[in-house]
Amino acid sequence: MTHSGDDRTLLSTRISPRDLAALTDATRDFIREEIQPLEEAAKGDIEAAGGDRVRVKMQHAAKAAGVFAPQVASEFGGHNLNMVDRVPIFEEAGYSLFGPLALNVAAPDEGNIHLLQHVANEEQRDRYLRPLARGEFRSAFAMTEPAPGAGSDPSALRSHARRVDRGWVLSGHKHFITGADGVDFYLFMARTKGMPGDRGGATMFLVPADTPGIELVRHLETIDRSMIGGHCELTFTDVWVPDEAILGDIDLGFDFAQWRLGPARMTHVMRWLGAARRAHDIALAYVVNRRGFGRALGELGMTQQLIADNEIDLAATRALLMTACSKLDGGESASQATSIAKVFGAEAICRVVDRSMQMCGGLGMTDDLMVARIYREVRPFRVYDGASEVHRWAIAKRAFSMARTQYGG
């Protein structure tokens, strides 16, 4: 089986600056007027807000406001924005912890939509992509495994698929699968060739969640609360799927995963950049109005240093993000640029929110302000989608390889 390879109607394009500005403004107004009140009432906890019930409510509102699915190809009901043009929209969505879910740009569905648009055949687009793009389905990307299985090193993949008559039997233990509780289908990664440690030999399968043999073992209790469906441990035991379940080509699953992971890392940065900007805005409002030592806190030199460092980190993150997204849009090799933007962005965003907590003093540690809740959401990003240390190793490895080619030795 081979993937369709027909991306002619799916290639994202630039829209006019005026239209992009209008969509950005509409997104900003929608998020602040309709989504933030829901989020604040639930203290940033999506399950406390109502889980899937509130997701459907928010997504219906986003459709009515004309801001739903900005990244989705127009044939599936979206705005067909390329990576560069997504930056301001996703940032505005991320200004509320529930905003990405409302616009259907939240992980893992956003990354799965991206992959399906470029790899799925027509039958798979109709069965999985169209309802996912419309918000009628939820999905999960089932690759990560408990040690010693796949994690930051995907080549350690231990889940396996065995060919049988007219199909495949899948088995594996999956761990930290975001959004898994309540999904309609999984993208399941399994070995169809080779052994753990081999760089190739994986295949992606589209697996309906009600297929016999799938068990949701437990939720992993993490500090973040805005990811619908949680982070779950799953087992797949002798799960039969037909040949038509293969996504893309047999044994090329790792290659297709890279099509998903690079852009998905950048959209993570976009969303959390919005959250960091909100924390900074909250802190600015606080230091303008809170007085100490005879003046507004924002007039004190040490507070001004925190403000300046936040402004620098926000601007630098956005610049690195735009550079990486431009490479992705241009079809260039963007692994180095996306790793750099992911590492710097994840760490800078944490610094911004941490400084914002500091500027807000004792209230910054409480639920009276939103800043502490934002911190619990952004801190895991230094681990999710590849830990900073792993990306640093990859960045250095690429740079050294280029230097060895250039300078010999």
C-alpha positions in Angstrom: 0.0 0.0 0.0 1.3 3.5 -0.8 0.1 6.9 0.3 -1.8 9.1 -2.1 1.0 11.6 -2.7 -1.6 14.0 -4.0 -1.1 17.2 -2.0 -2.2 19.6 -4.8 -5.4 20.7 -3.0 -3.8 20.6 0.4 -0.8 22.9 0.1 -1.2 25.7 2.5 -0.8 29.2 1.0 -0.3 32.8 2.1 -3.3 35.0 2.5 -3.2 38.7 2.1 -1.9 40.7 5.1 -5.2 42.4 5.4 -7.1 39.1 5.6 -4.6 37.7 8.1 -4.9 40.8 10.3 -8.6 40.5 10.2 -8.5 36.8 11.2 -6.0 37.5 13.9 -8.3 40.3 15.3 -11.3 38.0 15.1 -9.5 35.2 16.9 -8.3 37.6 19.6 -11.8 38.9 20.3 -13.3 35.4 20.3 -10.8 34.1 22.7 -11.0 36.9 25.2 -14.8 37.4 25.1 -16.0 33.8 24.8 -13.3 31.3 25.9 -11.4 33.1 28.7 -14.5 33.3 30.9 -15.1 29.5 30.6 -11.4 28.8 31.3 -11.3 31.1 34.3 -14.5 29.7 35.8 -12.9 26.2 35.7 -9.4 27.4 36.9 -7.8 26.1 33.7 -9.0 22.5 34.2 -10.7 21.2 31.1 -12.2 18.2 32.8 -13.7 20.4 35.6 -15.1 22.6 32.8 -17.0 19.7 31.3 -14.5 17.8 29.1 -15.9 16.9 25.7 -19.2 18.6 26.4 -17.5 22.0 26.7 -15.1 21.2 23.8 -18.1 20.8 21.5 -19.7 24.0 22.8 -16.5 26.0 22.3 -15.9 24.6 18.8 -19.5 25.4 17.7 -18.9 29.0 18.9 -15.6 29.1 17.0 -17.3 28.0 13.8 -20.0 30.7 14.3 -17.2 33.3 14.8 -15.5 32.2 11.6 -12.2 31.3 13.3 -12.4 27.5 13.5 -9.6 25.3 12.1 -7.3 27.9 10.6 -4.7 25.4 9.6 -7.0 22.9 7.9 -7.2 22.7 4.1 -10.1 24.5 2.6 -11.6 21.3 1.2 -12.0 20.1 4.8 -13.5 23.4 6.1 -10.5 25.3 7.2 -8.6 28.5 6.3 -5.7 26.7 4.7 -3.0 28.8 6.4 0.6 28.0 5.9 3.0 27.7 8.9 4.1 31.3 8.9 0.6 32.6 8.8 -0.5 30.3 11.6 1.9 32.0 14.1 -0.2 35.0 15.1 -3.5 33.0 15.0 -2.2 30.1 17.1 -0.5 32.6 19.5 -3.9 34.3 20.0 -5.6 31.0 20.5 -2.9 30.1 23.2 -3.7 33.3 25.1 -6.4 31.1 26.8 -5.5 27.6 28.0 -8.7 26.4 26.3 -8.3 28.5 23.2 -6.4 25.9 21.1 -9.1 23.3 21.8 -11.8 25.7 20.8 -10.2 26.4 17.4 -9.3 22.7 16.9 -5.6 23.5 16.9 -4.7 21.7 20.1 -2.4 18.7 20.4 -2.6 15.9 19.4 -5.4 16.5 16.9 -3.7 19.4 15.2 -0.6 17.3 14.4 -2.6 14.3 13.4 -4.7 16.5 11.0 -1.4 17.8 9.5 -0.2 14.2 8.9 -3.4 12.8 7.6 -3.8 15.7 5.1 -0.4 14.8 3.6 -0.3 11.0 3.9 -3.9 9.5 4.0 -5.5 8.1 1.0 -9.0 9.1 -0.1 -10.8 6.4 1.9 -8.8 7.3 5.0 -9.5 11.0 4.5 -13.2 10.4 4.4 -13.3 8.0 7.4 -10.8 9.8 9.7 -9.6 13.2 8.5 -12.9 14.9 7.6 -14.6 14.2 11.0 -11.4 15.0 12.8 -11.0 18.3 11.0 -14.7 19.2 11.7 -14.2 18.4 15.4 -16.6 15.4 15.3 -13.7 13.0 16.2 -10.8 13.2 18.6 -7.6 11.2 18.1 -4.3 10.2 19.7 -0.8 9.5 18.5 0.3 6.3 20.1 4.1 6.1 19.8 5.6 6.6 23.2 6.3 3.5 25.4 7.5 2.8 28.9 11.2 2.2 29.3 13.0 0.6 27.6 10.7 1.4 24.7 10.3 4.4 22.5 10.5 7.9 24.0 12.9 10.6 23.1 14.6 7.9 21.0 11.8 6.6 18.7 14.2 3.9 17.4 13.7 2.0 20.7 10.1 1.2 19.5 9.1 -2.3 20.8 5.4 -2.5 19.8 5.1 -4.8 16.9 2.7 -5.7 14.1 2.4 -9.3 12.7 1.0 -9.9 9.2 -1.9 -12.3 9.0 -4.5 -13.1 6.4 -6.1 -9.9 5.1 -4.6 -7.8 7.9 -2.3 -7.3 10.8 -2.2 -8.1 14.5 -0.9 -5.3 16.7 0.6 -5.6 20.2 2.3 -3.1 22.4 2.4 -1.2 25.6 2.0 2.6 25.2 2.7 5.3 27.7 2.0 9.0 28.0 -0.5 9.0 25.1 -2.0 12.5 25.2 -5.8 12.8 24.8 -6.3 9.0 24.8 -9.4 8.9 27.0 -12.4 9.4 24.8 -10.8 9.3 21.4 -12.3 7.9 18.3 -9.1 6.5 16.8 -5.4 6.1 17.3 -2.4 6.5 15.1 -0.5 3.5 16.4 3.2 3.0 15.7 4.5 -0.5 15.6 7.5 -2.4 14.2 6.9 -4.3 11.1 10.7 -5.0 10.5 13.8 -5.1 12.5 14.6 -4.9 16.2 14.4 -2.1 18.9 17.3 0.2 18.2 17.0 -0.1 14.4 16.4 3.3 12.7 13.8 2.0 10.3 11.1 -0.7 10.1 8.1 1.0 11.8 4.6 1.4 10.3 1.7 3.6 11.2 -1.8 2.1 11.6 -5.1 3.8 11.9 -7.0 2.0 14.7 -10.6 2.7 15.8 -10.7 3.1 19.6 -13.4 0.5 20.0 -11.3 -2.3 18.3 -11.1 -5.3 20.6 -7.9 -5.7 22.5 -7.3 -2.1 23.4 -7.2 -1.3 27.2 -6.8 2.1 28.8 -4.8 1.1 31.9 -4.7 4.4 33.7 -4.3 8.2 33.6 -0.8 9.5 34.4 -1.4 12.3 36.9 0.6 15.3 35.6 0.8 18.9 36.6 -1.0 20.2 33.5 -4.8 20.2 33.4 -5.8 21.7 30.0 -5.2 18.6 27.8 -8.5 17.0 27.1 -8.4 13.2 27.5 -5.3 13.3 29.8 -2.0 11.5 29.4 -2.7 7.8 29.4 -1.1 4.3 29.6 -2.6 1.8 27.1 -2.1 -1.8 26.1 -2.8 -3.2 22.7 -3.1 -7.0 22.9 -3.6 -9.0 19.6 -5.5 -6.1 18.0 -6.6 -7.1 14.5 -6.8 -4.4 11.8 -7.2 -4.8 8.0 -4.6 -3.9 5.4 -6.5 -0.7 4.8 -5.5 0.5 8.3 -1.9 1.2 7.2 -1.2 4.9 7.0 1.4 5.6 4.3 3.8 2.9 3.4 4.9 -0.2 5.3 8.2 0.2 7.2 8.3 4.0 6.6 6.5 5.1 9.7 9.5 6.9 11.2 9.8 9.0 8.1 6.1 10.0 8.2 6.4 10.7 11.9 9.0 13.3 11.1 6.5 15.0 8.7 4.3 15.4 11.8 6.7 16.1 14.6 8.6 19.1 13.1 5.5 21.2 12.4 3.8 20.0 15.6 6.7 21.3 17.7 6.4 24.7 16.1 2.6 24.9 16.7 3.3 24.0 20.4 5.7 26.9 20.5 3.0 29.2 19.0 0.3 28.2 21.5 2.5 28.4 24.6 3.9 31.7 23.4 0.3 33.1 23.7 0.1 31.7 27.2 3.4 33.3 28.2 2.3 36.6 26.7 -0.9 36.4 28.8 1.2 35.8 32.0 3.4 38.8 31.1 0.3 41.0 30.5 -1.1 40.0 33.9 2.2 40.9 35.5 2.4 44.2 33.7 -1.2 45.1 34.9 -0.1 44.2 38.5 3.1 46.2 38.6 1.3 49.2 37.1 -1.3 49.2 39.9 0.6 47.8 42.9 2.6 50.4 44.8 5.6 49.8 47.1 8.3 52.0 48.5 6.4 55.1 47.4 5.9 54.3 43.7 4.4 51.8 41.3 6.3 48.5 41.3 6.9 48.9 37.6 9.0 52.0 38.2 11.5 50.1 40.4 14.7 49.1 38.6 14.7 45.4 39.5 11.1 45.1 38.2 12.0 46.8 35.0 14.8 44.3 34.4 12.2 41.5 34.7 9.9 43.3 32.3 12.7 43.9 29.8 13.9 40.3 29.9 10.3 39.1 29.3 10.0 41.3 26.3 13.3 40.0 24.9 12.4 36.4 25.4 9.0 36.8 23.8 10.4 38.6 20.8 13.3 36.2 20.4 11.0 33.1 20.6 8.7 34.6 17.9 11.7 35.4 15.6 13.1 31.9 15.9 9.6 30.5 15.3 9.1 32.5 12.1 12.5 31.4 10.8 11.7 27.7 11.3 8.2 28.0 9.9 9.5 29.8 6.8 11.8 26.9 6.2 9.0 24.4 6.6 6.8 26.4 4.2 9.7 26.5 1.7 10.1 22.7 1.8 13.7 23.1 3.2 15.3 20.8 5.7 14.1 22.4 8.9 15.3 19.9 11.6 18.0 22.2 13.0 15.7 25.3 12.9 12.8 23.5 14.5 15.0 22.0 17.3 16.5 25.4 18.0 13.1 27.1 18.1 11.7 24.3 20.3 14.4 24.4 22.9 14.7 28.1 23.1 11.0 28.6 23.0 10.2 26.1 25.7 12.8 27.5 28.0 12.1 31.2 27.3 8.4 30.7 27.8 9.1 29.1 31.2 11.3 32.1 32.1 8.7 34.6 31.1 6.0 32.9 33.2 8.4 32.5 36.1 9.4 36.1 36.0 5.7 37.1 35.8 5.0 35.1 39.0 7.9 36.9 40.7 6.5 40.3 39.7 3.1 39.4 41.1 4.6 38.5 44.5 2.5 36.3 46.8 -0.5 36.5 44.5 1.5 35.1 41.7 1.6 31.8 43.6 -2.2 31.6 44.1 -5.3 30.9 42.0 -6.3 34.6 42.4 -4.3 35.3 39.3 -3.8 33.1 36.3 -0.1 33.0 36.3 0.5 30.0 38.5 -1.9 28.0 36.4 -0.1 29.0 33.2 3.2 27.9 34.7 1.9 24.4 35.4 0.9 24.1 31.8 4.1 25.4 30.1 6.6 23.7 32.4 6.1 20.2 30.8 6.9 21.6 27.4 10.6 21.4 28.2 10.0 17.6 28.2 7.1 17.0 25.8 7.9 16.6 22.1 11.5 15.9 22.9 13.3 17.0 26.0 15.6 20.0 25.7 18.6 17.9 26.4 17.8 15.5 23.5 17.3 18.4 21.1 20.6 20.0 22.3 22.3 16.7 21.5 20.8 16.6 18.0 21.6 20.3 17.4 25.3 19.7 18.3 25.5 16.5 16.3 24.2 18.2 13.2 26.6 21.2 13.7 29.6 18.9 14.2 28.7 16.8 11.2 28.6 19.9 9.0 31.9 21.2 10.5 33.6 17.8 9.9 32.4 18.0 6.2 33.7 21.5 5.8 37.0 21.4 7.7 37.9 17.7 7.5 39.3 15.6 10.3 
